[in-house]
Amino acid sequence: MATTIQISETLKRELQKRKVFSRETYEDVIWDLIEADKELSEETLKHLEASYRDIKEGRIYTLDEVKKELGL
């Protein structure tokens, strides 16, 4: 069952800019945005988990330590 929603002209213009092809529906554009957000969130979580492991295992360095190592 389809539902009608109201959006501003500004949002409509932004959605139009994101269309891959001219006949693409706004629903398709919105779904693409949702999927991209999910992928980004999953990828971000993986990076955070890796960072936490690095911290726990001592694989981090302060800026001063890096400068000293590089002779800066």
Secondary structure, DSSP 8 states (H G I E B T S, - for coil): --------HHHHHHHHHT-SSTT--HHHHHHHHHHHHHHHHHHHHHHHHHHHHHHHTT----HHHHHHHHT-
